[in-house]
Amino acid sequence: MQSMPEETIEIFPGEVFADVTEFDSSIRQLLPYYDEMLGAIARCLPTDASRILELGCGTGELSLKVMECCPSAQLVGIDYSPRMITFVRSKIESAGYAHRWRGVEMDFGEWANNQGSEAGTGFDAVVSSLAIHHLSDEMKLKLFGQIRQTLNPGGIFWNADPVLPESPQLSEFYQKAREEWCNSHGTTLEDVRSKMGRSETHGYSHHDQLATLDAHLQMLKTAGFESVAVPWKYYGLAVFGGWVDMKSG
Ligand SMILES: C[S@@+](CC[C@H](N)C(=O)[O-])C[C@H]1O[C@@H](n2cnc3c(N)ncnc32)[C@H](O)[C@@H]1O
């Protein structure tokens, strides 16, 4: 999510930390209100959703929250990282949700290009956190279009991601908020970043490709979402998305 020391271990964009077992604790030091942000996605889903797709499921922290909030939902989680898929599978099994979860090792950029049907179609909701910002804006738009196509009438899409500050001054303020968060959790941004891996482009994902919140909302509208909204925001982090009208095809 930021530049990192050269000598660190090579990882895929989005895996963030060199050691996958450190992800759950370190991400909570790195990102202010990580649990609240993911919780906002889960809370803004219809509790009776029966088919949900998650893009970039990582270690499954959002998956678990979504399955708790939507007790009858079957969840398909896509991630291109074999390490993440192995890790999340054992977590889901330990939580007793294996019968409601299916992991698919795939690049969601391929899915956006209609090249991966393994994930299925006809979802009541699509969710994602901290993953889509690795795509170029051109691919974000394609992905939003594919999400729109895959949603059932009345379906909903929520994404939590860092957004591009609208000015250099705001960028400083947002950075300060991150630093203060780390300090209030007994560490520093530098220390947390020292646990990160080094990532090159992999598949469709690159280093951070941030867009402003406004640009994201425009892309969602261009992709065909009738309604868009921002249910949660904290400085440079936001939960945003849209939904499909009940009458839409
Ligand atoms: C920062 S992690 C977030 C995981 C989880 N959603 C969370 O909020 O804790 C981002 C995940 O997205 C995955 N990812 C990034 N780009 C991807 C792509 N193009 N296709 C599939 N997975 C991708 C990474 O492997 C990683 O597991």
The ligand as an ORCA input file, in Angstrom:
! r2SCAN-3c Opt
* xyz 0 1
  C      -4.880     -6.056      1.128
  S      -5.554     -7.632      0.800
  C      -7.166     -7.415      1.481
  C      -7.787     -8.694      1.875
  C      -9.170     -8.562      2.524
  N     -10.145     -8.158      1.525
  C      -9.128     -7.594      3.671
  O      -9.714     -6.506      3.584
  O      -8.463     -7.905      4.664
  C      -5.861     -7.596     -0.949
  C      -6.069     -8.993     -1.560
  O      -6.421     -8.825     -2.926
  C      -5.725     -9.799     -3.701
  N      -5.616     -9.260     -5.060
  C      -5.017     -8.104     -5.470
  N      -5.129     -7.974     -6.806
  C      -5.830     -9.063     -7.245
  C      -6.277     -9.489     -8.530
  N      -6.005     -8.777     -9.638
  N      -6.979    -10.631     -8.626
  C      -7.262    -11.374     -7.511
  N      -6.843    -11.040     -6.270
  C      -6.143     -9.882     -6.140
  C      -4.406     -9.994     -2.974
  O      -3.836    -11.255     -3.257
  C      -4.838     -9.872     -1.509
  O      -5.168    -11.120     -0.973
*
